[in-house]
Amino acid sequence: MAEARKHTEVAVGILLRGEHEMLLTSRPEGKPYAGYWEFPGGKLEAGETVEEALRRELEEELGIVIGLCEVWKVTEHDYPHALVRLHWCRVREWTGAFEMREGQQMQWQSLPLTVTPVLPGAFPVLAWMAEEQGFQGATHQDV
């Protein structure tokens, strides 16, 4: 009998600007899915809450300090390299200038997205955001 895979807990920031813009960043070289677009964030370290992890990751990766962080949804995705539990947090306030500290790219995006490819784990959240914004029936190819 195969041993169950352990979840990797991940805090993910949906940084929102204006009515419908959200920040996506590219995965840096040397990481699985390098070049794919994702919402910024990272793994929880031992003893960290989702909010603490997100604050640390966004400061480390982007050079910003976030304000209020609202945990919105939790999803799971089984990648070949990791089984992840994604804690999606909406962030509307931050301070600091964006610095791409891992050599990644950033793009402010509205739906439908113009950047590709996007990490598959983001598809459910993009679909929910599309529904909220009135794109009923949107699929991951549309967003």
C-alpha positions as CSV (number, residue, x, y, z in Angstrom):
1,M,0.0,0.0,0.0
2,A,1.4,3.4,-1.0
3,E,2.2,5.9,1.7
4,A,0.0,9.0,1.7
5,R,1.8,12.1,0.5
6,K,2.1,14.9,3.1
7,H,0.6,18.3,2.2
8,T,2.9,21.2,1.9
9,E,1.1,24.2,3.4
10,V,1.5,27.4,1.3
11,A,0.3,31.0,1.9
12,V,-0.7,32.7,-1.3
13,G,-1.3,36.5,-1.8
14,I,-3.9,37.8,-4.1
15,L,-2.7,41.4,-4.3
16,L,-5.6,43.5,-5.6
17,R,-5.2,47.0,-7.1
18,G,-8.2,49.1,-8.2
19,E,-11.4,47.3,-9.2
20,H,-10.1,44.2,-10.9
21,E,-6.3,44.2,-11.2
22,M,-4.3,41.4,-9.4
23,L,-0.5,40.8,-9.2
24,L,1.0,37.8,-10.8
25,T,4.7,36.9,-10.8
26,S,6.7,34.4,-12.8
27,R,8.4,31.5,-11.1
28,P,12.2,31.9,-11.1
29,E,14.7,29.7,-12.8
30,G,15.7,26.7,-10.8
31,K,12.2,26.1,-9.3
32,P,9.7,23.6,-10.5
33,Y,7.5,25.2,-13.2
34,A,10.0,27.9,-13.9
35,G,8.5,30.6,-16.1
36,Y,4.9,29.8,-15.1
37,W,2.9,32.6,-13.7
38,E,1.5,32.5,-10.2
39,F,0.2,34.5,-7.3
40,P,3.2,35.3,-5.0
41,G,3.6,33.5,-1.6
42,G,5.4,30.5,-0.2
43,K,5.6,27.7,2.2
44,L,4.7,28.0,5.9
45,E,7.6,27.4,8.2
46,A,7.3,25.5,11.5
47,G,5.1,27.4,13.9
48,E,4.0,30.1,11.4
49,T,0.4,31.1,10.8
50,V,-0.8,31.7,7.2
51,E,-0.6,35.4,7.7
52,E,2.9,35.4,9.2
53,A,4.1,33.2,6.3
54,L,2.6,35.5,3.7
55,R,4.0,38.6,5.3
56,R,7.5,37.0,5.4
57,E,7.3,35.6,1.9
58,L,6.1,38.8,0.3
59,E,8.8,40.8,2.0
60,E,11.5,38.3,1.0
61,E,10.3,37.9,-2.6
62,L,8.9,41.3,-3.5
63,G,10.2,43.8,-0.9
64,I,6.8,44.9,0.3
65,V,5.1,44.9,3.7
66,I,1.5,44.0,3.6
67,G,-1.4,45.5,5.6
68,L,-4.6,43.6,6.4
69,C,-4.6,40.0,5.0
70,E,-7.9,38.3,4.6
71,V,-7.8,34.4,4.3
72,W,-10.4,33.8,1.5
73,K,-10.2,30.2,0.3
74,V,-8.3,27.0,0.8
75,T,-7.6,24.6,-2.1
76,E,-5.4,21.6,-2.7
77,H,-3.4,20.7,-5.8
78,D,-1.4,17.6,-6.5
79,Y,1.7,18.5,-8.5
80,P,4.2,15.8,-9.5
81,H,6.8,17.4,-7.1
82,A,4.5,18.3,-4.2
83,L,0.9,17.9,-2.8
84,V,0.1,21.5,-1.8
85,R,-2.6,23.0,0.4
86,L,-3.0,26.6,-0.8
87,H,-4.3,29.2,1.6
88,W,-5.5,32.1,-0.6
89,C,-5.4,35.5,1.0
90,R,-6.7,38.8,-0.4
91,V,-4.4,41.8,0.2
92,R,-5.4,45.3,-0.7
93,E,-2.9,47.3,1.2
94,W,0.9,47.3,1.3
95,T,3.9,49.6,1.6
96,G,7.2,49.6,-0.1
97,A,8.4,49.5,-3.7
98,F,8.1,46.2,-5.6
99,E,11.6,44.6,-6.0
100,M,11.8,41.3,-7.8
101,R,14.3,39.8,-5.4
102,E,14.4,36.3,-7.0
103,G,14.8,37.5,-10.6
104,Q,11.1,36.9,-11.3
105,Q,8.8,39.1,-13.5
106,M,5.6,40.8,-12.3
107,Q,2.5,41.8,-14.2
108,W,-0.8,43.5,-13.0
109,Q,-3.5,41.5,-14.7
110,S,-7.3,41.7,-15.1
111,L,-9.4,38.9,-16.3
112,P,-9.1,37.4,-18.8
113,L,-5.3,37.0,-18.1
114,T,-2.8,37.9,-20.8
115,V,0.1,36.0,-19.2
116,T,0.7,32.3,-19.9
117,P,1.3,29.6,-18.8
118,V,-0.3,29.9,-15.3
119,L,0.3,27.3,-12.6
120,P,-2.6,24.8,-12.6
121,G,-3.2,25.3,-8.8
122,A,-4.4,28.8,-9.5
123,F,-7.2,27.8,-11.9
124,P,-10.0,27.3,-9.2
125,V,-9.3,30.7,-7.7
126,L,-9.2,32.4,-11.0
127,A,-12.5,30.8,-11.9
128,W,-14.0,32.1,-8.6
129,M,-12.7,35.6,-9.2
130,A,-14.1,35.5,-12.7
131,E,-17.6,34.6,-11.3
132,E,-17.3,37.4,-8.8
133,Q,-16.5,39.8,-11.7
134,G,-19.4,38.6,-13.8
135,F,-17.6,36.2,-16.2
136,Q,-20.1,33.4,-15.6
137,G,-19.1,30.1,-17.1
138,A,-15.4,31.0,-17.4
139,T,-13.0,28.1,-17.6
140,H,-9.3,28.1,-16.8
141,Q,-8.5,28.6,-20.5
142,D,-10.6,31.8,-20.4
143,V,-9.0,33.2,-17.3
